[in-house]
Amino acid sequence: MWWSTFRLSVRNLLLHKMRSTLTLLGTILGVASVIAMLSIGEGSKQEALERIRSLGANNVIIRTLSPGEAEDGGDNNSSTSAVTSRSLYQVNAYGLTYEDLRVLEDLPTKRSVVPVMMQRRDVSQGGNRLGEARVVATTPELSAVRNIQVRRGRFLQRRDREDMANVAVLTQGAATELFGYSDPLDQPILVGGTAFRVVGVLSARDSGIARAGESGGDDANRDIFVPLETGRARFGFLTREAASSREFDRVELSEITIAVADGDQVAPTATMVRDLLEKRHTDATDYQVLVPLELMAQAEHEKRIWNLVLGAIAGISLLVGGIGIMNIMLATVTERTREIGIRRAIGAKRRDIIRQFLVETTVLSATGGLLGIFLGISIPMVVTAVAGMQTVTSVASIALAFGISVAIGIIFGVYPAYKAAAMNPIEALRQQ
């Protein structure tokens, strides 16, 4: 019974190929838009979460904000801005200090506290010049805190700090630009006019020092890592000429990362950090506290909202497709009035007529859903290949889109089916 009804429905749909194809388009585009939008949204979310995870889920990160960044809306907190006046110039000291570092090292919940000083220095090797690259002066603990992977050689070690050694670890991009295909290990490079020996090369990925929310477009794969004490001794503090030639900005530390021993203590640790720094920095918002765990929760929340918006937009497309199916089926009922009358006259019951038209709408919506799945899977692949955006197509999004398309087809086919079944057989037979 069902098989014969299915064959009859397919035959009826094939009698009007163009009309059936145009009806399918609404469902195809609706299903494809659901899958494509959810895939692109999920990919963006995964990419954002990966960047946040690279900062360490159990970390609390404090970074220095310049006065310009603070005015543009840094994260909330205030700090001391000292101004030292001299006869010829004045120095504006702001941001994190070594005294802040000593205070934060006493936190009871910390596993390690990692300071970072970032400066831009001219880097070269022989005839190859990297230009003004970002020099990251830090401690060996950064490797574990930021999950930095060493491809060749080693990362910074404690004895490098103790000896104030002129050693450097290159990111993959810096190694390639300076040495090409040559082996950089144990080779000298010039950093700000000072010779450093290369002891390691990192894997070609985010070096772990790129910071969430940071502007400036610094390429983390061109960084140079040196011991903190060496950087402090060779380059001093970060000193930049301010707007006036008689003013200079002075920064001791660019960033401090606190690795928390227990994930449950991340939030309390962040609260303690904010309280401590608020007491020490009272005149200006010259620092920012970043909590990757909080950023991840925020990203998850934004992703749910984004999915709802995308789902609503795609749902409208499916709804339009359903309305198209109803419109076509109503027209079909009018065209096939005599056929319905004949079937009723030879013994077909109302439920048989209802079943026939519902099967036709289900075939339409299911076929459109299947074709929409192939189109919906293809669009994210094209986006990834052309735009380089990460996309994630899940089985759940495919099943959801297909299920909704079939459900809409059945729902919008109910009224035409009942209208056909409700016809008076005698009146139907009179139709020409």
C-alpha positions in Angstrom: 0.0 0.0 0.0 2.6 2.5 1.1 5.0 1.5 -1.7 2.3 1.9 -4.4 1.3 5.3 -2.9 5.0 6.3 -3.0 5.4 5.3 -6.7 2.2 7.1 -7.6 3.4 10.3 -5.8 6.7 10.3 -7.5 5.1 9.8 -10.9 2.7 12.7 -10.3 5.6 15.0 -9.3 7.6 14.0 -12.4 4.7 15.0 -14.6 5.5 18.6 -13.7 9.3 18.6 -13.5 9.9 22.3 -13.7 7.2 23.1 -11.1 8.5 20.4 -8.7 12.1 21.7 -9.2 11.2 25.3 -8.4 9.3 24.1 -5.3 12.3 22.1 -4.2 14.5 25.2 -4.4 13.0 26.8 -1.3 13.7 23.7 0.8 17.2 23.2 -0.7 18.2 26.8 0.1 16.6 26.7 3.6 18.4 23.5 4.6 21.7 24.6 3.0 21.5 27.9 4.9 20.9 26.2 8.2 23.9 23.9 7.8 26.2 26.5 6.4 25.4 29.2 9.0 25.7 26.8 11.9 29.0 25.4 10.4 30.5 28.9 10.0 29.3 30.0 13.4 30.7 26.8 15.1 34.0 27.3 13.3 34.3 30.9 14.5 33.5 29.8 18.0 36.1 27.0 18.0 38.7 29.4 16.6 38.0 31.9 19.3 38.1 29.3 22.0 41.4 27.9 20.7 43.0 31.3 20.9 41.7 31.7 24.5 42.9 28.2 25.4 46.3 29.1 24.1 46.5 31.6 26.9 45.8 28.8 29.5 42.5 28.0 31.0 44.0 28.1 34.5 45.8 31.4 34.0 45.1 35.0 35.1 46.9 37.5 32.8 47.6 41.1 33.7 48.9 43.4 31.0 50.0 46.9 30.8 47.8 49.4 29.0 49.2 52.5 27.5 47.3 55.8 28.2 45.8 55.6 24.7 44.5 52.1 25.2 43.1 53.0 28.6 41.1 55.9 27.0 39.8 53.6 24.4 38.3 51.4 27.1 40.7 49.1 28.8 39.3 46.6 31.3 38.1 48.6 34.2 41.0 48.7 36.7 43.0 51.6 37.9 46.7 52.0 38.7 49.3 54.5 39.7 50.9 56.7 37.1 54.0 58.4 38.4 55.5 61.5 36.8 59.1 62.3 37.5 59.9 65.9 36.6 63.4 67.0 35.7 64.9 70.1 34.4 65.0 69.1 30.7 62.3 66.3 30.4 59.8 64.4 32.4 59.2 60.6 32.5 55.7 59.2 32.6 55.9 55.9 34.4 52.9 53.6 34.1 51.9 50.0 33.9 53.1 46.9 35.7 56.2 47.1 37.8 58.7 44.6 39.4 57.2 45.6 42.8 53.8 44.4 41.5 55.5 41.2 40.5 56.9 40.6 44.0 53.5 41.2 45.5 51.7 38.8 43.1 54.3 36.1 43.8 53.0 35.9 47.3 49.5 34.8 46.2 48.6 31.5 48.0 46.8 30.0 45.0 49.5 30.5 42.4 51.5 27.7 40.9 53.9 30.1 39.1 54.1 33.8 38.2 55.6 34.6 34.8 56.7 38.2 34.0 57.1 39.4 30.4 58.7 42.5 29.0 58.1 43.1 25.2 60.1 45.6 23.3 60.8 46.2 19.6 64.4 46.0 18.5 66.1 45.7 15.2 67.1 42.1 14.6 69.5 40.9 11.9 71.9 38.0 11.0 74.6 38.6 8.4 72.9 40.2 5.4 69.4 39.1 6.5 67.4 41.7 8.4 64.2 40.9 10.3 63.6 44.6 11.0 62.0 45.8 14.2 60.8 42.5 15.7 59.1 42.0 19.0 61.7 40.9 21.6 60.1 39.0 24.5 62.1 39.0 27.7 60.7 36.4 30.0 61.4 33.4 32.3 61.6 29.6 31.5 58.2 29.0 33.1 56.4 30.7 30.2 56.9 27.5 28.2 54.7 25.5 30.5 52.2 28.3 31.2 51.5 29.0 27.6 52.1 25.5 26.2 54.9 26.6 23.9 56.3 23.8 21.8 60.0 23.7 20.9 60.8 22.2 17.5 64.6 22.3 17.7 67.0 23.0 20.5 65.6 24.2 23.8 63.6 27.0 25.5 65.1 29.4 28.0 66.5 27.8 31.2 67.1 28.9 34.8 70.9 29.0 34.3 70.3 31.5 31.4 68.7 33.8 34.0 71.4 33.3 36.6 74.2 33.9 34.1 72.4 36.7 32.3 73.3 34.8 29.1 72.9 36.4 25.7 70.8 33.5 24.3 67.7 33.7 22.2 64.9 31.4 21.1 63.4 32.1 17.7 59.9 31.5 16.5 59.6 29.6 13.2 58.9 32.8 11.2 61.9 34.6 12.6 64.2 31.6 12.0 63.1 31.3 8.4 63.6 35.0 7.7 67.0 35.2 9.3 68.5 31.8 8.3 66.4 30.5 5.4 67.1 26.8 5.1 70.3 26.9 7.2 70.5 25.5 10.8 70.1 28.5 13.2 71.2 26.6 16.3 74.3 28.0 18.0 74.4 30.8 15.4 74.7 34.4 16.4 72.1 37.1 15.7 72.2 40.8 16.5 69.3 42.1 18.6 69.4 45.8 19.1 73.1 45.8 18.3 73.9 43.1 20.9 75.0 39.6 19.8 72.8 36.7 21.0 73.3 33.0 20.4 70.3 31.0 19.1 69.6 28.0 21.4 66.1 27.0 20.1 63.4 27.3 17.5 59.7 27.0 18.3 57.1 25.2 16.3 55.3 27.0 13.6 52.2 28.1 15.5 51.0 30.8 17.9 54.0 31.4 20.1 51.8 31.6 23.1 52.5 35.3 23.8 49.8 36.7 21.5 47.2 38.3 23.8 43.5 38.2 23.6 42.0 41.5 22.7 45.4 43.1 21.7 45.5 45.3 18.7 48.5 46.2 16.6 48.7 43.2 14.4 52.0 41.8 15.7 52.9 38.5 14.1 53.6 36.2 17.0 55.6 33.9 14.7 58.3 36.5 14.3 59.0 36.9 18.0 62.4 36.6 19.7 62.6 35.2 23.2 65.4 36.2 25.6 65.9 35.8 29.4 64.2 38.4 31.5 67.4 39.5 33.3 69.3 39.7 30.0 66.7 41.8 28.4 66.5 44.1 31.4 70.3 44.5 31.5 70.8 44.9 27.7 67.8 46.9 26.8 66.6 48.5 30.1 62.9 49.4 30.6 60.6 50.2 27.7 61.1 53.9 27.0 59.1 55.6 24.3 59.0 59.2 23.3 55.7 60.7 24.1 53.8 63.4 22.1 56.1 66.1 23.3 59.9 65.8 22.8 60.3 66.6 26.5 58.2 63.7 27.6 59.0 59.9 27.7 57.0 56.9 28.7 58.6 54.3 30.9 57.2 50.7 31.4 58.9 48.0 33.5 56.8 45.0 32.6 54.4 44.4 29.7 52.6 41.4 31.1 52.4 39.1 34.1 50.8 35.7 33.8 49.7 33.9 37.0 49.3 30.1 36.6 46.7 28.9 39.2 47.3 25.5 40.7 43.6 24.5 40.9 41.0 25.5 38.2 38.4 26.2 40.9 40.7 28.9 42.2 40.9 30.9 39.0 38.0 33.2 39.8 39.1 33.9 43.5 42.6 34.5 42.3 41.4 37.0 39.7 39.5 38.8 42.5 42.6 38.9 44.7 44.7 40.2 41.8 42.2 43.0 41.1 42.1 43.9 44.8 45.9 44.0 45.1 46.4 46.1 42.0 43.6 48.5 42.8 45.4 49.3 46.1 48.8 49.8 44.3 47.5 51.6 41.2 45.1 54.4 42.1 45.5 57.2 39.6 45.1 55.8 36.1 43.7 52.7 34.3 47.1 51.5 33.1 46.6 47.7 33.3 44.1 45.1 32.3 43.2 41.8 34.0 42.3 39.0 31.5 40.8 35.7 32.7 40.8 33.2 29.9 38.2 31.0 31.8 35.8 34.0 31.9 36.5 34.7 28.2 35.7 31.1 27.3 32.4 31.3 29.2 31.6 34.6 27.5 32.5 33.1 24.1 30.2 30.1 24.8 27.3 32.5 25.7 27.8 34.6 22.6 27.9 31.4 20.5 24.6 30.3 21.8 23.1 33.7 21.0 24.7 33.6 17.6 23.3 30.2 16.9 19.8 31.3 17.8 20.0 34.3 15.5 21.4 32.1 12.6 18.8 29.5 13.3 16.0 32.0 13.2 17.2 33.4 9.9 17.6 30.0 8.4 14.2 28.9 9.8 12.6 31.7 7.9 14.1 30.3 4.7 12.6 26.9 5.5 9.3 28.5 6.4 9.2 30.2 3.0 10.0 26.8 1.4 7.1 25.2 3.3 4.7 28.0 2.1 5.9 27.2 -1.4 5.1 23.6 -1.0 1.6 24.4 0.3 0.9 26.8 -2.6 1.9 24.2 -5.2 -0.1 21.4 -3.5 -3.2 23.6 -3.4 -2.8 24.2 -7.1 -2.3 20.5 -7.6 -5.5 19.7 -5.7 -7.4 22.0 -8.0 -5.9 20.5 -11.1 -6.5 16.9 -10.0 -10.1 17.4 -8.8 -11.5 15.0 -11.4 -8.8 12.4 -10.5 -9.8 12.6 -6.9 -13.4 12.2 -7.8 -12.7 9.1 -9.8 -10.6 7.5 -7.0 -13.3 8.2 -4.5 -16.0 6.8 -6.9 -14.1 3.5 -7.2 -13.7 3.0 -3.5 -10.8 5.1 -2.2 -11.4 6.4 1.3 -10.6 9.8 2.6 -7.6 8.6 4.4 -6.2 7.2 1.1 -6.4 10.6 -0.5 -4.8 12.2 2.6 -2.0 9.7 2.5 -1.3 10.2 -1.2 -1.0 14.0 -0.9 1.0 13.8 2.4 3.4 11.3 0.7 3.9 13.8 -2.2 4.7 16.7 0.1 7.0 14.5 2.2 8.9 13.3 -1.0 9.2 17.0 -2.0 10.6 18.1 1.3 12.8 15.1 1.9 14.3 15.4 -1.6 14.9 19.1 -1.1 16.4 18.3 2.3 18.9 15.8 0.9 20.0 18.1 -1.9 20.2 20.9 0.7 22.5 18.8 2.8 25.0 18.4 0.0 24.9 22.1 -0.8 25.1 23.0 2.9 28.2 20.8 3.4 29.8 22.3 0.2 29.4 26.0 1.2 31.6 25.8 4.4 34.2 23.8 2.4 34.3 26.6 -0.2 34.5 29.3 2.6 37.4 27.5 4.2 39.3 27.1 0.9 38.7 30.7 -0.3 38.6 32.8 2.8 40.7 30.5 5.1 38.0 30.6 7.8 37.6 27.6 10.1 34.3 25.9 9.7 32.9 22.9 11.6 30.0 20.9 10.1 28.4 18.7 12.8 26.1 15.7 12.3 23.6 17.4 14.7 23.2 20.5 12.4 22.7 18.2 9.4 20.1 16.1 11.3 18.4 19.2 12.6 18.1 20.9 9.2 16.9 17.7 7.5 14.4 17.0 10.3 12.9 20.5 10.2 12.6 20.4 6.4 10.7 17.1 6.4 8.5 18.3 9.3 7.7 21.6 7.5 6.8 19.6 4.4 4.4 17.4 6.3 2.8 20.3 8.3 2.3 22.5 5.2 0.9 19.5 3.3 -1.8 18.7 5.8 -4.2 21.4 4.7 -4.1 20.6 1.0 -4.4 16.9 1.8 -7.5 17.4 3.9 -9.0 19.8 1.3 -8.6 17.1 -1.3 -10.1 14.4 0.9 -13.0 16.6 1.8 -14.2 17.0 -1.8 -17.6 15.6 -2.7 -17.0 12.8 -5.2 -20.0 13.7 -7.4 -19.0 17.4 -7.6 -15.4 16.4 -8.3 -16.5 14.2 -11.2 -18.4 17.1 -12.8 -15.1 19.0 -13.1 -13.7 19.0 -16.6 
